Amino acid sequence: MWVCAGLHLRSSIHPAYGVGLCKGAERDFAERMYVYHYRLFDRYQMDVVSLGVLADTNRNFRPNSYHWKRWGCELNFRFPCVKLLDWQDHWAQLESSGNVFALVVMAQLRAKSSKRAEERQAWKFQLVQLMYERGYERDVILELFRVIDWMIRLPDALERQFLESVYQLEESKKMPYVTSAERFGIEKGMQQGEATIILLLMASKYGVDVAATYREQVEKADAETLLKWSERLLFADKIEDIFH
């Protein structure tokens, strides 16, 4: 699996699948879906199926086509879309689903809807607990843990409390997968990695050129400031709202 500017590609099977992730109501999302689609086809010369994943909070934002017409030339590109917000009303179904992506959707929904850090901490542990209860294989648990940890960010003190709860959970289930915080880079202090993630998310949400103007500011920020900005990034309509 490769990740490129919001594009997730699995090209080891035929056809290739392109998934465009939208975290905000972006005007050019449909156009970018088309660009990703033809770039995949051009590079791999195989059938491409593109799926839009809308992770924003605007219920009315549901792009599913890109149209262009000029001087007798016309292009119509349609693609299926999944609105994660629609699954908020089907939480019980997500909880009972054995599909690993159900947990990813749940983590994204709670990251968007929970503004208080303590509330996010409670949901983060509940999702991890559910992950263990489903009996996934070790490698699946490790990958899901990384995804949930990336989606639901916590201040240092609450993160340490969360990890302590995870250790106790593992002891009770005799499943010592997350044996140390350092193992997954959960310990804070990895400021460069955090800054890179924020810049990538900003580029995906607001555009590469816009994000580039804030690169120096982000790269010089301390861990606490980066965490604060990452929380604002979830809800900010304009990039300026992140830094003020």
Helices and strands as residue ranges (DSSP letters): E 2-4, E 7-10, E 16-22, H 29-44, E 48-54, E 65-70, E 73-78, E 81-83, G 84-90, H 91-96, H 100-113, H 117-133, H 138-151, H 156-173, G 181-184, H 191-206, H 208-212, H 215-220, H 223-235, G 239-242
